[in-house]
Each structure stands twice: as C-alpha cells, then as structure tokens.
Amino acid sequence: MLSEHGSPTTRRTVHVGCSAIRWVDDEPQPGWVEVSILDADGRDLRFFDKPPIFDADGVLTRETDYPVPLTVECTVLAEDVVDGRTLLTVRLTGWGGDDVCRVRADQVVDPAR
C-alpha cells in the first residue's frame, strides 16, 4: 500500500507516548485536561479534552499530581528514515481529533507488545 504521504506502509494502530500536563477546568463535567505530545521536530503539540478520553482508569483528576505519562491512539500513515532516524507520520485519533504529525519511532508503542 502506498500512503497518502508517498512512502509504502501498512496502516496499523499504535500508541504514541505523551503527557497529561495539567487540569484545565472542572466545567463542563467531567472536566478538561491538557495533553502534550512532542513531535519529531521537538514541537510541543497541545490537545484539550475530557479526562476519560485520554484515561480509562480514572487517574486524571483535579487532585492528580501532573504531569502524568500517557499514550494516545493513532494510525501510522507513513514511515520514513530521515538523517538516520526512523520517523512515523501518524494520525492522532480517539478523541474526535484528526491531527496528523510526525513522531520518532521510539515514541511509539504497538498495542500488541
């Protein structure tokens, strides 16, 4: 299969490491958290949503000590080697977002592992 970004890949679901960095607000219920993902170029990408979207275990609350390491589900669209580093172009999914970014391969954890 040829990805939309031009490099051959088999689409697969993986999880990208990230951090819940702060509790944003209690309203609307059940509250909002801010999550940070560093992309392959070192940019700090920020996402906001309800805690259950990022955390099925109920760890993220107003009283939680932040930051909290998490993973977010994404789909691999392409895999490339740039300057000796394996980079993945991923579509971040699972919370209504449809954002595409590039991450280092070492940031990715396959759910099957």
PECOR-V186686 format. One record per run of one state. SS is the DSSP state (H for helix, E for strand, L for the rest). FROM is the first residue (numbers start at 1). LEN is the number of residues. If there is no record, write none. Layout:
((SS	FROM	LEN) (SS	FROM	LEN))
//
This chain:
((L	1	1) (E	2	1) (L	3	5) (E	8	1) (L	9	4) (E	13	13) (L	26	6) (E	32	7) (L	39	5) (E	44	6) (L	50	1) (H	51	4) (L	55	13) (E	68	15) (L	83	2) (E	85	8) (L	93	6) (E	99	6) (H	105	3) (E	108	3) (L	111	3))
//
